[in-house]
């Protein structure tokens, strides 16, 4: 089964109906049909909340995040092992630490990263990526 890892930009695009939301919606539908898994690091999940909180305030942020609950997104904990893997990715590819959690999770699960963040281009061919339009 195909696996996808959403970074913060992917979920944010979906929740805020930004460019790329349609592609994210298609991947979520595949997951609902049992054709794919959608994974997300708890760190990136928190980043989505923080971004919405900063831009729209607490009411909108909570409402948006409650809308995520029924979606087929597996939010995975930032365990000590994952934190070390993310640190390795951060140093090797010069990514922001929060972004390195998404990349490390994609590597761990041999998954395709879903993002609109051009910083992930630093990984080159070491990671399969679905690029969302920005």
Secondary structure as a PSIPRED ss2 file (coil, helix, strand):
# PSIPRED VFORMAT (PSIPRED V4.0)

   1 X C   1.000  0.000  0.000
   2 X E   0.000  0.000  1.000
   3 X E   0.000  0.000  1.000
   4 X E   0.000  0.000  1.000
   5 X E   0.000  0.000  1.000
   6 X E   0.000  0.000  1.000
   7 X C   1.000  0.000  0.000
   8 X H   0.000  1.000  0.000
   9 X H   0.000  1.000  0.000
  10 X H   0.000  1.000  0.000
  11 X H   0.000  1.000  0.000
  12 X H   0.000  1.000  0.000
  13 X H   0.000  1.000  0.000
  14 X H   0.000  1.000  0.000
  15 X H   0.000  1.000  0.000
  16 X C   1.000  0.000  0.000
  17 X C   1.000  0.000  0.000
  18 X C   1.000  0.000  0.000
  19 X C   1.000  0.000  0.000
  20 X C   1.000  0.000  0.000
  21 X H   0.000  1.000  0.000
  22 X H   0.000  1.000  0.000
  23 X H   0.000  1.000  0.000
  24 X H   0.000  1.000  0.000
  25 X H   0.000  1.000  0.000
  26 X H   0.000  1.000  0.000
  27 X H   0.000  1.000  0.000
  28 X H   0.000  1.000  0.000
  29 X H   0.000  1.000  0.000
  30 X H   0.000  1.000  0.000
  31 X H   0.000  1.000  0.000
  32 X H   0.000  1.000  0.000
  33 X C   1.000  0.000  0.000
  34 X C   1.000  0.000  0.000
  35 X C   1.000  0.000  0.000
  36 X E   0.000  0.000  1.000
  37 X E   0.000  0.000  1.000
  38 X E   0.000  0.000  1.000
  39 X E   0.000  0.000  1.000
  40 X E   0.000  0.000  1.000
  41 X E   0.000  0.000  1.000
  42 X H   0.000  1.000  0.000
  43 X H   0.000  1.000  0.000
  44 X H   0.000  1.000  0.000
  45 X H   0.000  1.000  0.000
  46 X H   0.000  1.000  0.000
  47 X H   0.000  1.000  0.000
  48 X H   0.000  1.000  0.000
  49 X H   0.000  1.000  0.000
  50 X H   0.000  1.000  0.000
  51 X H   0.000  1.000  0.000
  52 X H   0.000  1.000  0.000
  53 X H   0.000  1.000  0.000
  54 X H   0.000  1.000  0.000
  55 X H   0.000  1.000  0.000
  56 X H   0.000  1.000  0.000
  57 X C   1.000  0.000  0.000
  58 X H   0.000  1.000  0.000
  59 X H   0.000  1.000  0.000
  60 X H   0.000  1.000  0.000
  61 X H   0.000  1.000  0.000
  62 X H   0.000  1.000  0.000
  63 X H   0.000  1.000  0.000
  64 X H   0.000  1.000  0.000
  65 X H   0.000  1.000  0.000
  66 X H   0.000  1.000  0.000
  67 X H   0.000  1.000  0.000
  68 X H   0.000  1.000  0.000
  69 X C   1.000  0.000  0.000
  70 X C   1.000  0.000  0.000
  71 X C   1.000  0.000  0.000
  72 X C   1.000  0.000  0.000
  73 X E   0.000  0.000  1.000
  74 X E   0.000  0.000  1.000
  75 X E   0.000  0.000  1.000
  76 X E   0.000  0.000  1.000
  77 X C   1.000  0.000  0.000
  78 X C   1.000  0.000  0.000
  79 X C   1.000  0.000  0.000
  80 X H   0.000  1.000  0.000
  81 X H   0.000  1.000  0.000
  82 X H   0.000  1.000  0.000
  83 X H   0.000  1.000  0.000
  84 X H   0.000  1.000  0.000
  85 X H   0.000  1.000  0.000
  86 X H   0.000  1.000  0.000
  87 X H   0.000  1.000  0.000
  88 X H   0.000  1.000  0.000
  89 X H   0.000  1.000  0.000
  90 X H   0.000  1.000  0.000
  91 X H   0.000  1.000  0.000
  92 X H   0.000  1.000  0.000
  93 X H   0.000  1.000  0.000
  94 X C   1.000  0.000  0.000
  95 X C   1.000  0.000  0.000
  96 X C   1.000  0.000  0.000
  97 X H   0.000  1.000  0.000
  98 X H   0.000  1.000  0.000
  99 X H   0.000  1.000  0.000
 100 X H   0.000  1.000  0.000
 101 X H   0.000  1.000  0.000
 102 X H   0.000  1.000  0.000
 103 X H   0.000  1.000  0.000
 104 X H   0.000  1.000  0.000
 105 X H   0.000  1.000  0.000
 106 X H   0.000  1.000  0.000
 107 X H   0.000  1.000  0.000
 108 X H   0.000  1.000  0.000
 109 X C   1.000  0.000  0.000
 110 X C   1.000  0.000  0.000
 111 X C   1.000  0.000  0.000
 112 X E   0.000  0.000  1.000
 113 X E   0.000  0.000  1.000
 114 X E   0.000  0.000  1.000
 115 X E   0.000  0.000  1.000
 116 X C   1.000  0.000  0.000
 117 X C   1.000  0.000  0.000
 118 X H   0.000  1.000  0.000
 119 X H   0.000  1.000  0.000
 120 X H   0.000  1.000  0.000
 121 X H   0.000  1.000  0.000
 122 X H   0.000  1.000  0.000
 123 X H   0.000  1.000  0.000
 124 X H   0.000  1.000  0.000
 125 X H   0.000  1.000  0.000
 126 X H   0.000  1.000  0.000
 127 X C   1.000  0.000  0.000
 128 X C   1.000  0.000  0.000
 129 X E   0.000  0.000  1.000
 130 X E   0.000  0.000  1.000
 131 X E   0.000  0.000  1.000
 132 X C   1.000  0.000  0.000
 133 X C   1.000  0.000  0.000
 134 X C   1.000  0.000  0.000
